[in-house]
Amino acid sequence: MEVEVLHSEGPEKTEAAIRQSQKNLDLVVVGGGDGTTSSTARVLKECQLALAILPMGTANDLARSLGIVDLEQAFDVIIGNHRQLIDLGVVSGHYFFNVANMGLGVKVTEAQDSELKKLWGVLSYLRAFFLCLLAVARRITVQRPGNLKKSRQLIS
């Protein structure tokens, strides 16, 4: 097995490197989490290349759903050439493997702090979730003759 290593500096450079080398590739091994893996979906589909995952992200939902829970198991799958077809979705031109978010899910991802994500792991998603809730919470005042009522409401 011949291996070419690319240390990517972002999705665009990864896509360009895959396209440039596609004729010499049988398999693309991606180390990262769900975001890193999904960022390769379009180019892998267009180049008709297989994907192998090294679960090195925070949640690793796709890897876990495929039964790959750690790096040792991932390498066993790669070395054993175990392959299976998985679904590939597309929404508004954006390809994804296991999940597409909208609304609050996107806001939570955007609210993530990369340094806290490294320190806290999956708990950082809980922090981001509460930050998003606070961002949409508004104090409102309802006034009726002779009655003043204040409450905190979530506005979507």
C-alpha positions as CSV (number, residue, x, y, z in Angstrom):
1,M,0.0,0.0,0.0
2,E,1.4,3.4,-1.0
3,V,0.4,6.4,1.1
4,E,0.5,10.1,0.2
5,V,0.1,12.4,3.2
6,L,-1.6,15.8,3.0
7,H,-1.8,18.2,6.0
8,S,-4.7,20.3,4.9
9,E,-5.2,23.9,5.7
10,G,-8.9,23.9,4.9
11,P,-11.6,22.4,2.8
12,E,-10.7,24.2,-0.4
13,K,-7.0,23.1,-0.3
14,T,-8.1,19.5,0.6
15,E,-10.5,19.4,-2.4
16,A,-7.9,20.8,-4.7
17,A,-5.3,18.2,-3.5
18,I,-7.8,15.4,-4.0
19,R,-8.7,16.6,-7.5
20,Q,-5.0,16.9,-8.4
21,S,-4.1,13.4,-7.3
22,Q,-7.4,11.6,-8.1
23,K,-6.0,9.4,-10.9
24,N,-3.4,8.0,-8.4
25,L,-5.9,7.5,-5.5
26,D,-8.0,4.5,-4.6
27,L,-9.0,5.7,-1.2
28,V,-9.0,9.0,0.7
29,V,-8.3,8.7,4.5
30,V,-9.7,11.7,6.4
31,G,-8.6,12.3,9.9
32,G,-11.0,14.6,11.8
33,G,-14.6,14.9,12.9
34,D,-17.9,15.1,11.1
35,G,-17.2,18.6,9.8
36,T,-13.9,17.6,8.3
37,T,-15.3,14.4,6.8
38,S,-18.3,16.1,5.3
39,S,-16.2,18.8,3.8
40,T,-14.8,16.1,1.5
41,A,-18.2,14.7,0.4
42,R,-18.6,16.7,-2.8
43,V,-15.1,16.0,-4.2
44,L,-15.2,12.3,-3.2
45,K,-18.5,11.9,-5.0
46,E,-17.4,13.8,-8.1
47,C,-14.1,11.9,-8.3
48,Q,-15.8,8.6,-7.4
49,L,-13.3,7.9,-4.6
50,A,-13.8,5.8,-1.4
51,L,-13.6,7.4,2.0
52,A,-11.9,6.0,5.1
53,I,-12.3,7.8,8.4
54,L,-9.9,8.3,11.3
55,P,-12.2,9.5,14.1
56,M,-10.2,12.4,15.5
57,G,-13.0,15.0,16.0
58,T,-15.2,15.9,19.0
59,A,-18.3,13.8,18.4
60,N,-17.4,11.6,15.5
61,D,-21.0,10.8,14.8
62,L,-20.5,9.3,11.3
63,A,-17.6,7.1,12.4
64,R,-19.6,5.9,15.5
65,S,-22.6,5.2,13.3
66,L,-20.4,3.0,11.1
67,G,-19.0,1.2,14.2
68,I,-15.6,2.9,14.2
69,V,-15.0,4.0,17.7
70,D,-11.3,4.5,17.9
71,L,-8.1,4.9,15.7
72,E,-7.1,1.2,16.2
73,Q,-10.4,0.0,14.8
74,A,-10.2,2.6,12.0
75,F,-6.8,1.3,10.9
76,D,-8.1,-2.3,11.1
77,V,-10.9,-1.3,8.7
78,I,-8.4,0.4,6.3
79,I,-5.8,-2.4,6.3
80,G,-8.5,-5.1,6.0
81,N,-10.0,-3.1,3.0
82,H,-13.5,-3.3,4.6
83,R,-15.9,-1.2,2.6
84,Q,-19.6,-0.5,2.7
85,L,-21.8,1.9,0.8
86,I,-23.3,4.7,2.8
87,D,-25.9,7.3,2.0
88,L,-24.8,10.7,0.7
89,G,-27.3,13.6,0.9
90,V,-27.3,17.0,-0.7
91,V,-29.3,20.1,0.4
92,S,-29.0,23.3,-1.6
93,G,-25.8,22.1,-3.3
94,H,-24.1,21.1,0.0
95,Y,-23.2,17.5,0.3
96,F,-23.3,15.6,3.7
97,F,-22.9,12.1,4.9
98,N,-24.9,11.6,8.1
99,V,-26.7,14.8,9.1
100,A,-27.7,18.2,7.8
101,N,-28.7,20.9,10.3
102,M,-30.8,24.0,10.1
103,G,-32.0,26.5,12.6
104,L,-30.7,26.0,16.1
105,G,-28.3,23.2,15.1
106,V,-26.5,25.6,12.8
107,K,-26.4,28.3,15.4
108,V,-24.9,26.0,18.0
109,T,-22.2,24.9,15.6
110,E,-21.5,28.6,14.8
111,A,-21.3,29.4,18.5
112,Q,-18.6,26.8,19.2
113,D,-15.3,28.0,20.5
114,S,-12.5,25.9,19.0
115,E,-10.3,26.2,22.1
116,L,-13.1,25.3,24.5
117,K,-14.0,22.4,22.1
118,K,-10.5,21.0,22.5
119,L,-10.6,21.4,26.3
120,W,-14.2,20.4,27.0
121,G,-15.0,18.0,24.1
122,V,-18.7,17.2,23.6
123,L,-19.6,19.4,26.6
124,S,-18.6,22.4,24.6
125,Y,-21.8,21.8,22.5
126,L,-23.9,22.2,25.7
127,R,-22.2,25.5,26.4
128,A,-22.8,26.7,22.8
129,F,-26.4,25.5,23.0
130,F,-27.1,27.7,26.1
131,L,-25.3,30.7,24.5
132,C,-27.7,30.3,21.6
133,L,-30.7,30.2,23.9
134,L,-29.5,33.3,25.7
135,A,-29.1,35.1,22.3
136,V,-32.7,34.5,21.3
137,A,-34.2,35.2,24.8
138,R,-35.8,38.6,25.0
139,R,-37.3,40.4,28.0
140,I,-40.8,41.5,27.2
141,T,-43.3,43.6,29.1
142,V,-47.0,43.0,28.7
143,Q,-49.1,45.9,30.1
144,R,-52.8,45.9,30.6
145,P,-54.8,48.5,32.5
146,G,-54.0,48.0,36.2
147,N,-51.7,45.0,35.5
148,L,-48.0,45.0,34.6
149,K,-46.4,41.7,33.9
150,K,-42.8,41.0,32.9
151,S,-41.5,37.7,31.6
152,R,-38.6,36.2,29.7
153,Q,-39.6,34.6,26.4
154,L,-37.9,32.7,23.7
155,I,-38.4,34.4,20.4
156,S,-37.7,32.4,17.2
